[in-house]
């Protein structure tokens, strides 16, 4: 074990960092409101967002979903009375 002390210290250091991050995340989820966490994330993420990129249109689905939806006659609402009654 003494021959590998630097490796052991590195592993324990990385484990301690991960555990501290997990504890911080649990504390934030448990004690901070969602809007506060979202605002903090947006402020942190703000410099990484390209302001020249066009904003997605709320009326159009994402490009990955375009053209893949079922025809309107084949869509089923999982909460409709007929789907619940047939179960």
N, C-alpha and C positions, 0 to 999 in steps of 0.2 A: 504494500500500500504506500509506503514512503517513496518508492521510486516513481509513483504516479501522482504525487501530491499536486503538482500544477494542474494536471488534468482534472483531478477531483475538485480542486478549488474552482476551476472554470465551470464545471457541471453544477456545483452547488450555487455559484453566483447566478448562472442562467436560470436555475430552478427558483431561486429567491426572487429574481426579477419577474418571472412569469406568475408566481404566486402573489406577489405584491400587486401586479396588474389585475389579476383576477379578483383580489380582495377589493381593490378600488372600484372595479366594475360592479361588483355586488353591492357595495355601499352606495354608488350612484343610482343604481336601479332601485334600491330599497328606499332611499331617502331623498332623492331629487325628483321633481316633477318632470314629466316627459318634455314639456315645452322648454324648461330650463336646459335639459340635456341637449335637445335639438338646437337651441340657440347657440350653446357653447360649441357644438359640433360644426355648425354653419360658420361661426366666426373663425374657428380653427381651420376649416376647409376652404374658406373664402379665397385666400391667395392662390389656391390651386385650381380654381374654376376659371375657365377661359371666358372672359366677358364678351368676346366677339362671337362666340358660338350661339347659334339661334336657340331660343327657348323652345322646348317641345310644345306642340299645340295640344291643348286639352281635348279638342274635338276629334283628333285622329289617334288611333291606337299606335303603339310603338311599331317600328318597321318590322320587327321580328314576328309580329302577330298579324300583319296585313294579309288579307286573302286567305286566311286559314280558318276563319270562323265557319261554323256549320250554317247551312241555310236556315232562315228564320223559322221555317216549319219544323225543323228537326231539333231546335234548341229546347231543352227541358229545364224548367226552373225547379231546383231541388227542394224548394220550400212551398211549391204549389200544393193545393189540396189533393189533386189527383195523384201526384207522386207519393204523397204521404199515405193516402188511402190504399195504394196498391202494394204497400210494403207488408 
